[in-house]
Amino acid sequence: MTAQTTTRLFMIRHGATQSSAEDRFSGSVSIDISEEGKFQVERLAERLTDDSIAAVYCSPLLRAVQTAEILAKPHQLSLIHEEGLREIHHGHWEGLRRADVETQFPEEYAAWEEDPFTFAPQGGEAGVNVIARALPVIRKIVVQHRGQNVIVVSHKATLRLLISSLLGFDARGYRDRLDQLPACLNVLDFKDPVRARLMLFNDVSHYTDHPHRSSGRLSKWWDISKE
């Protein structure tokens, strides 16, 4: 890749779901986006209509596919499904509300809160495993679409882990320091597959005029009300 060529990735979280509204672990669960989520994504599609998009990649999970279909329609593009972009698997926590997990599996939940990067609930994935499968997908996209704009639709934890890794942050703190709202837009520019610059982060101005205040959806470190 020449020094003058920039590849731009529009890295997007899927639209809102009922499970996200209920604060449930639904990493590997196949669920629809809600009507609210559809509204959010349609506003984002309008925002990106005039951009020249070369390809649309997405996680194979239903909520990501539905989001990607809406975003791809104005550009008349077919979706490219990538297993590596799926959400982190929460094992036997899947489908449970966060409050229920804290009650039913207190020791396991405490260990995950302390180190979600290397610890995983029974049957689930740690953050380091997500990076191992997702980062090569991003590298492939950048290599295959040099100098182009590409939409990448994924999930909350996966995107936070990818952004941490691409920018050289300590990924152990991804739940404390990074948020990803439904249908948010992140823009990363690449000069080559390993050099990325963050141009926009967690932006939802396409569907709200007021910045979101994070509370209760990150870690206990952030959620001061639980201290």
C-alpha positions, 0 to 999 in steps of 0.5 A: 500500500502506497503512502498516499493510499488510505483505506477507510473502514466504517465499523458499526455496531448492529441496531438495538435489540430487545435483549440489549434493552433488558441487559441480557447476555446474548453474544451467540444468540440469534435475535432480531433488531427491534423497531428502535434498532431498525430506526437507528440503522435506517438513519445511519444508512441515510447518513452513509448514502453519498459515500462510495462503499466498495463492500459490506462485511458482517457477522453472521448473527441475525442482528448484524445481518439485518443491520448490514442489509439496511446499510448495503441497500442504497449501494446495491451491494451483497453482504459478505459474512465473516465468522470472525466478526461474531460477538463474544460467546458468553457460554452458560450465561447466554440469555440471562440478565446481568443481574441474574448472572451476578446472583447465580454465578457470583465467583465466576462473574467477579473473575470476569469483571476483574479480567474479561480479557483472559477469563471466560465463563464456562463454555464461553470465550475470553477477549483474547480469543475474540481478537485472535479470530477477528483481527485477521478478518480486519487485516484481510479486508484492508488488504483486499480493499486498498484505497476504498471505503468498506462497511464492517458490521459487528458487535459491542464487545468485538468492536471494543476489542478490535479498536483496542488492539488496532490502536495499541490500547491495553485491551484488558480494560476494554469494558472499563474504557470503551463503549459502543452504542447500538448502531454507532459509527466508528471510522478508522483509516488505514495506511497499511494493515497494521497502522490505523488512525481513529477518525470517529468513535461511538458516534450516534448523531444520526439518531440522537442530538445528545451524547449518551452518558454511560452507566450500568452497561460497562463494568462495576469500575465505571458504575459508581452507583454500585461501589 
